[in-house]
């Protein structure tokens, strides 16, 4: 760590990738959630599989999994990780689709960015597939809800429940 406390800066203040080689691999897990808000008509079409581009939820799930695996290609200081599992769940509501992405690995650094990237790309995929029907959609509330493993230990956002419907 530099004198400033910023781990991604070298002593001269230049960007660097944190050296995780001295760390022992441990089981790590992260959960991110987000929402795409839309008109009731669009949410109904998503639920009924009536969007012209195809099965919105199936495509968003595959996009999220792919995004989790490619996170280090998008974020310059993010370590490439061997992802052990990616689970993506959706809840279609009257005027929104809620997304939850859970990523797991056994490695030297956490998977928070992979879970957040998976959730973000799932949301963007939903927007892309539905935009011809509803350009007023809003992608939002993307946040880390839980992370386990590593030196910093367990983090749980206040209000976190394993079932996003009840929290």
N, C-alpha and C positions, 0 to 999 in steps of 0.2 A: 504494500500500500504506500502511496506517496504521502508527503507531509500534509497535503490538503485532505487526505482521507479518501480520495477518489481512486478506486482500484483500477480503472481503465485508463489512467494516465501514468506515464513513466516519470522519473524525477525531473525531466525537462519540460513536463507538461504536454508531451505528445501522446496521442492515442496509442493504446497497446492492448493486446489480448492478455487477459490475466493468465498467469502460469498455474495450471491446475495439476501438473504432473506429480507434485509431492503428495497430493490428496489420495486417500484410499477410495476406491469405488464403493458406493453404497446405493441402496434402493431409494429412488427418488420418484415422487409423484406430484403432479400439479393439476389443479382443476380451474378452468376459466369459464366464465359465462358471459353471454351478451344477448342482445335483443335486436330484432328487425321489426320496427313498427310500421304498419301498413293499413290500408283501408280494409274494412270488413269484407268487401267483395274480393280483394286480393287474397286475404287469409283463407277465405272459403275456397277459392280456386286452388290454392296450394293444398289444402286439406283434401280436396276432391281429385287431385291429380289433373286439374284442368288447365294448367299453364301450358301455353303453346310450345315452349322449349323442351318440355318433358317433366320428368319426376324431380321436382325441385329438391326435395329432402334427400333423395338418393345421390344426386349430383353434388349437393352441398356436403354430404358426409364424405364422399370420396375426395373432394377438394380439400376438406379439412385434414384428412389423413395425409394426403400428399404434402400439404403445407407444413404440417408438423415435422415431417421428414426432411423438408428443405429449408427450415428456418435459418440455418447458418448461411445459406446462399443469399438470404435477404437482409440479414442484420450483420453488419461488418465485424463486430467484436464478439459475436456469439459462437461458441464452440460447436463443431459438428459432433453429434451424439448418435450412438446406436440406440434408436428408439425401440423399446421392448413392446409397447402397446399404445394404441390410440383408440379411445372410445368416444364417439360423438353422439349426443342425444338431442332430440328436438321436441319441443312442445308447441303445437299450433294452438293459439288462442283466438279470441274473436277478432282482435286487431293487431296481432303480433305473432312472431315466431321466436321462442326462446331457444337458445343454443347453449349446450354444455359440452366442453371438450376436456377430456381427462387423458393425460399423457404420463407414461411410466418408463423408467429406465433403471439400469444399474450402471452408474458411471461416476465421474469425479465432479460433476457440476449438475445443477438442477435443470428441470424442464419447464420452468415457468414461461419462458419465451415461446417454447414450442406449443404449449397449451393456449397461450394468448394468440399466437399466430394462427393456430388451427381454428379457434373461435372467430377471429377476424375474417379469415378467408371463407369460412362457411357463411358468415353474414354477407360478405361481398358477393358470393355466389348466388345467394338468395336474391339479393338486389338485382344482379345481372339477369337472372332468369325471369324476374317478374317486372322489370322496368318498363316493358312495353305496355303493361297493364296499369302500372302505378309508379309514376316518377316522384311521388311525394314521400316515398318510404324513407325511414330514418334508421341508420345503423347506430347503435349506441349501447351504453352501459356495459362495455366490455371491460372486465376486471378479473384479476386473480382472486379466487375465492378460497383456495386452500393449497398449501404445499407442504410436503413432508420430506424428510431426509436432509442430509448435509449438515454442515457446521452450525448454521443458523437455526436448525431445528424445525419445529412445526409452526406453521402460520395458518390461521383460520380467520377469515373476514368475519366481523360481527354479523350475526344473522345467518351464517352458513348452516345449511342442513344438507344432508346427503340427497334429499329429494327437493329439487328446485321449486316444485309446486307448493311446498309447505314453508318455504323460507323467503 
